[in-house]
Amino acid sequence: MTLFGWFIAFLAVQLVHFFGTWKLYEKAGRKSWEAGIPIYNAIVLLKITQRPWWWVLLLVIPVINNLMFVVLWLQTLRAFGRDNSKESWLTVVTLGFYLYYLNYVAEVTYQPENPEDAKQQKDTFYGSVVFAVIIATIIHTYVLQPFTIPTSSLEKSLLIGDFLFVSKVNYGPRTPTTPFAVPMVHDSIPLIRTKSYLSYPQLPSFRLPGFEKIKHNDIVVFNWPQDTVYQFFDKSGRRADKPLDKKSNYVKRCVGLPGDSIKIVNGVFYSNGKPLAMHDRQKIQYRYIVQTKTYFNPDYLLEDLDINIVDVSVQNNEGTLYIFHALTNEMVERLKNNENVVKIDRYTYEPSKDLFPHNKLQTVDDMESIWIPKKGATVALNKENLPLYQAIIKDYEKHDLEVNGDVIKIDGQVANQYTFAMDYYWMMGDNRHNSEDSRFWGFVPEDHIIGKPVFIWFSIKNMMNGFKNWSIRTDRLFTTVHGSGEPVSYFKYFLGLLAIYFGWDFYRKRKKKAAENL
């Protein structure tokens, strides 16, 4: 939707508000024209309903403003003594148009509250579910968002079953591009499994300032750039072209920054000609073929090697040939020392064109050098390197792209070079042989970045093995995602603070009750 289109939509909303409320403004002792002045009309309406002036700020925050419209409709009903359940539901169901009935047909009088009643109503509203949803949505959208780890692509750093908080403020909160969506859910509504948003209209995307830049080895949450999946884990094959902020959420490690030259040689990742140094909590894993004398005991795999059962595949009926999908070097050495193991070899892949940019034979362990685009940088453009940048030009930076033989046209003009409008990143999982990442779909645009995982508040072991096998990883409760050394659980300190709080609250109430009895 163009800027002009949004301007027309804004004027339409103002006209709808004016024609539906101008008589109500008059009955409240205001001038009718005050209902028609953008922004000022909201300030006046807040005075009429005796609500805080700063609520007008919530009316300009995407997504939050949809909830605030409902709040103001209901507050207007209350101001004119029509806040019974029936009329409240009619107002919500008609998207506020029931106010037209009050404005033109119904006999209503303005009923301002006295200060004490207004204070009581304020307290009631602040404690209401609606206001709780508004506050939670602000936090969820702009500050901190909960996520669950469903796959093993960052195994050992983030485990399947980890429940974590992702900070939006580190890299800067991104404003929503989809204004009409169910609050605090992503691309589908739980249980009924239907789309949670309207694809049209769309807002322009921009990012508020953060306090740090993405660095090598940062674990980052982002929207999957090439997402056309109807729903995560949906196997129906249904295609869905999603808005930017409704694409599936991925979490990977950033191994390539804007301007880096990268390549992969025999499974080793190189950045600017040197092997990329690993974070001390990082554990690289590969897929291995393991031949044994007899069947492996699953309890041994889980307890002694800390291998998730979903990361092991039995390859024969005798139970003597296995594929382990996520083994670290340390785990490989421990398996070699197991008397049941006959042979262990790292899995090798046949070259294919499944890997980015899909025009040459490569494997996940060996990829040719790629330069990561940087904002403001210009590259020569030709038929040979176009596959590297085609998605950037067409899908991410929204240009018309035509290729006719050796002639490349961008927005109808012949182009032999291109200047990038955004920074791009290269994201990979630590589980090198079991991770869908940039090796398959290429660069991650800066506007797809969501945030930085900062805190694991809960963790379930065996989450994919059935509810009866679940157990809590107590050593991971209240641990940090980043940082050096082994993660430290702060759960006991949290329990201590809770005990102090409840102890103080009990003492305070008891002391107050004793004073009242004197």
N, C-alpha and C positions, 0 to 999 in steps of 0.2 A: 504494500500500500504506500503510495507516494505521500510526501509531506503535505501537498495540496489536498489529497484525499483525507488525511487526518484532520486538516483544518476544517474541511466541510463537515466531517463527523462531529468535531467539537462544537461547531455552530448548531448542528442539528440537535445535539444534547441540550444546548442552552435554550433553544427554541421550545423543545419538549418541556423543559423545566418551567420556562416562563408561562406558557399557555396552560400548564397544569397547576400552577401555584399562585398566580398574581393576585387573585381575589383573597387567598389565604393570607398573603402578605398584608393586604389592606385590613383584613379583620384582626390582624395582630398589631395594628397601629402603625404599620410601615407604608411606604409608597409603593404603588404597583410596579413602577419602572425599576425598582430595586431588584425585582425578580429576574430582570433581563440583562443585568451587567455581570459578565463572567467573573468568577472568583469572588467579587464583592457580594454577589447573591448568596454564595455559600456562607460567607461571614455573617450576613444578616440572618440567614436561616438558623445558624447556630445560636445567634442572640435570641431569636424567637423561641427556639427549643430549649434555651438556657443550658447550652452545652459549651465546653471549652473551645476557644477560638482556634487552638492549634489543631483541632480535628481537620481543619481545611488542608493541612499539610498531608494528611493521610489520603486525601482525595486525589492527589497528583502522583501517588506511588503506584506503578503498575501492579495489577493483581489485587493489592490491598484496597484500591479504590472501589473495586466491584463489591467488596464486603461493606465498605463504608456507605455506598449508595443505599443498601438495604437498611443499615442502621439509621440513616437520616430519614428514610421513608417512615420507619416505625416511630422515630422520635417526633416527626411531624404529626402523625396520628395522635400521639400522646398529648401534644401541645393543644390539640383541639378536642380532647376528651373522647377520642374514638379508638382507643387502644385495646379493645376487646379482642379475643382470640379469632373470632370470625373475620373481622375487618383486617386484622394483622395478616392472616393467611391470604386474604383476597389481595392485599397490597403486594405481598411477596410473589404470589402466583401470577399476577398481572404485570409484574416487573415495574411496579410503581404507578401504573396508569389508573389504579383505583383512586389516586389523589385527584384525578380529573372529576370524578363523581363528587368528591367533597368540595371541589373548587366551584363547580357549576350547578349542582343539583341539591346536595344535602344542606340542611340547615345546621351550621356549626358555629360555635363561638370559641374565641380564643380563651384558653384556661391556663394562664401562667401559674406555675407552682410557687408557693412561698419558699424562702431560702432553705428552711429545714427540710421540706419535701424534696426540693431540688437536690440538696446534699444527699438525702437518702436514695433518691433515684440514681444519682451519680455513683454512689457506692454499689448499688445493685447492678448497674451496668458494667462497672469495672470488674465485678465478680462474675459477670455473665459468661455463658459459653461463647457468644458471638465475639466479645472483646478478647477472650482467651484465644480464640481462633485467629483473630487479627494479629495479636502479639506473637503467637506461635508462627504465623505465616511470615511476618517481618523477619523473625530470627531465622527461620528455615530458608528464606529466599536471599537474605543479605548478610547473614552472620555465620550461622553454624547449621549444618545439615547432617542428619544421621544416615549412615549407609551400612549395608551388610555385604560381606565378602562371599560371593557365591562360587568362585572358581579358584584354582590353585596356581594361577599365573604368577603370583608374587609369594609363593609358598616359602615359609621360614621367616619372611618379614611380615606378611599379612596372611593369616591362615583362613581356610574355609570355616565359616562360623564366627568370625570376628565381627563384632558390632562396633562401629567407630563413628566418631564425629569428624566431619570435614569442614575446615575453616574456609569461609569465603573471603575473609578480610586480608589474609596473607598476600594473595596475588591481586586483590581488589574485587569487590562484589560485582557481578555482572547483572545488569538489569534484565528482567524477563522480556522475551520477544513475543510471547503468547499471552495476550491480556485476558482472554476468557478461558479459564481452566479451573478445575476443582482444586481447592487449596491443599497443599502439603502431600499431594500424590504426584507421580511422575506421568508416564505416558498412558497408563491405563488405571481404571478404578478397580481396587481389590474386590475379589469375590465375583462381581458381575463381569469382570474382564472385558470391559468396553473402553473405548477411547475417552480420555479424561479432559479433552480440550477441544476447542474449535480452531481449525487450521487457519481460518481467515476471520479477521484481519491480523496482520503481524506488525509489531513495533520494531523500529530500528534497534540494533544492539549496541550498547556502549558499556564501558567498564569504569566503575568508580576507582579512585586511587587506592593502591595497596601499600604495604610497607616492606615488601621484598620482591625480588625477581626470581623466576624459576632458575634453579641451578642444576648442574649435572648430578644425577643420582637422586634428585628429589622424587618422592612418590607423589603422583599427581592424579586427581580425578578430572575427567574430561568427558565431553560428549563424543561418542563414536562418530567420526566424520562421515563414514560411508553407510550409516545406518538406514536400511530400508525394511527392517524387521518389524512386523506388526506388533509383536510383544516379545520381550526378552524370554528366551527358552521356548518360544512358540515354534513348533515344527510344521505348521500347516503350509508354509510357503507363501502365505499372504504377504503382499508387498504394501508398505506404507511409507510415503515420502513425508517425513516428519519435519516440523519446524526445528530450528536450531536448538532451542532449550528443551525440546521433548525427545531428542535423540537419546538412545540408550547410554547410560552412564558406565564408563570404563575406568579402571584404576590400573595404572602402569607406572613404571619408573622412567623418568626422562633421562635419556642417554645422549640425545643430540639437541643442541641449542641453535638458534638462528645464526647462520654463517659458518657452522661447523661443516667439515668434510668428513664423512663417515664411511666405513666399510666393515665387513665381517669376513674373517679369514679363519677357517677351521674352528668355527664356533667362538672365536675371540673377537670382541667388538673393539674397533679402532676409531678414535676421534682425533682428527687433525694429525694423522700419522702415528699416533701412539696408542697402545692399549689403554682403554679407559679404566682409571683406578676405581676400585669398588669401595662402596661404603662398608664400614666394619660390621654392620648388621646384615649385609647383603650375602645371600647364598645362591650362587648360580647352580641351576639343575639342568640335567639333560636326560634324554630317554635312553634306556639300556635294555639289551636283550640278555636275559639271565637263564642259563641252563642249570638244572639241579638234579640231584640223585632221586629225591622223593618230593612229595607234595610239601609246600611251605605252609607252616602254621600261621593263620591270619593274626593270632594274638602276638606271635613273635614280630611280625611286620609292624603291627600297630604300637606295641609297648616298647620293644627293644630298639627298633629302627625309627620309630615315629613316622611311619609311612601310612598315609591315608589309603584305605582299601580301594577307593575309587581311582587311585593312581597306579593300580596294578591290574594287568590283564593276563589271564591264563591262556596259553596258545595251543595246548594239546590236551587230549583226554586223560593222559597219564599224570598231568599236573607237574610236569618236569620242565616246561618251557614257559617263560614269563616275559612280559614287557613291563618294565618299571618306567613310569612316565615322568618321574621327578626325583632323580637321585643327585645329591651333592657329591663332591669328591670324597668327603669324609664317609658318607654312607656307602659309596662304592668300595672303599677300603675295608669297611666292616663286613660287607657282603663277601668280599674276596677271602676274608679270614673265617668265614662260616664253612664248616666241614660239609654242609649239604650242597654248596655251590660248586659246580663243575667248571663253568665258564661264564664270563661276563664281558660283553662288548658294547661299546657305544653305538647307538642306532645311526645308520647312515641313510641319507635321503637321495633319491634320484632327482636330478635337475628337472625343473619344470618352469612354466611361465605363470604359475599361480602367484608368484611373488612380485611385488611392486618393482618396476612400473609395468610388468606384464608383457614385455616385448622381447625378453631374452631368457635363456635357461639359467636358473639359479637355484640354490637351496637355502634353507634357513640358516645353515652354517657357513655359507660362502656367498656373499653378495658384493657386487662391484661398487666402486666408490660413488657416493652420492653427496652433492652439496645441498645443504638445507637452506631454503630461501629465507632472506632477511628483509625486513621492511625497508623500503627505499632503494634496495639493490636492484640493478638491472642486469639481465642476462640476454645473450643472443638467443634468438628463437628460430628453430628449424625443425624439419620433419623428424629428425633423429632424436632430439631431446624433448620434443613436445609431449610424449607420454609422461614425462616427469612432472610437467607443469599443467597438464590439461585440466585436471580436477580443480587446481587452484584458480585458473583463469575463469573457468565456466561455472563451477559449483560454489566455490568459497568466496571469490571476489566478484561474482555475478556479471560477467561479460558475455556477450554473444561471440561464439567461436565457430569459425568456418574453416574447413581444410579442403582445398581443391587441388589435388596433385601436390606440387611443392609449394603452393601458395597458401599462406596462413592469413586469415583476416580476423581481426578483433574489433567488434562493434562496427563492422562494415569496412574497416580500413586495413589495408595490407600492413602486416606487422612482421618485422625481422628482429624485434627485441621486445622485452617486457619488463616493467618495473613493478615490483611487488608492493602491495598496499598493506600487508600484514606480516608479522613474524610467524614462523612455523617451527614445530618441534618434532622430534623423533622419539616415540614412546615404545618401550619393550618390557615384556615380563621377565622376571628372573628365571622362571621355568622356561628355558629357551626352546624346548621341543614341544611345549604344550601351552602355547600362548598365542592368541590371535592379536597381533599388534601391528606396528608400523611396517614391518616386513611384508605384510599382506596388503595393507591399504594406504601406506604412504604417510604423508605429513599431517600433523595435527595443527590446525590454524589457532592463532591466539584467542580468537573469539569463541572457541570451543572449550577453553579451559574453565573448569568449575571451581576447583579449590585444592587445598592441601590437607590430606588426612593428618590429624594431630593427636588423636586420643582414642584408645580402645577402652570402652567402658564395660563390655561384656564379651564373652567368648564361649562358644559351644563346641565341644569336641564330638566328632562323629555326626555332625549335623546332617550329612547326606546319607547316613546309614540307618535311618529310622529313629523315631522318637524314643523307643525303649533303650536305644544304645547311647543316647545323649548323656553327656556329663559336662560339668563346668570346668573350664581351664582357669583355676583360681590364680595361677601365676601370671595371667594376662589381664586380669581385671584392673582397670584404672591404670593402664600403662601408656606411655607415649609412643608414637609411631616413629618419629625421628629422634636423633640423638645418638651418642656413642655408647658402646658397651652393651651389656645385656640389659634388656628392658626391666625396669623396676616397677613393681606393683605398689600403687598408692592407696589401695583399697582399705587397708587397715587404718590409715590416717583419716580416710573418709568416714569410716565407722566411728573413730574416736571423736571427730567433729560432730557427728550426729548425736553421740552419747552426751557430749557437752551441751549441745543445743537443747535436747529434750530434758536434760537434767536441770538446766537453767530455767526453761519454760515451766517445769513442774514446780521448782522452788518459787518462781515469781508468782504463779497463780496461787500457791499455798499461802504465801506471805500476804497477798492481796485479800484472800478470803479471811485470813486471821484478822486483818485490819478492819474488815467490814463487820466482823462479829464483836468488835470492842464496843 
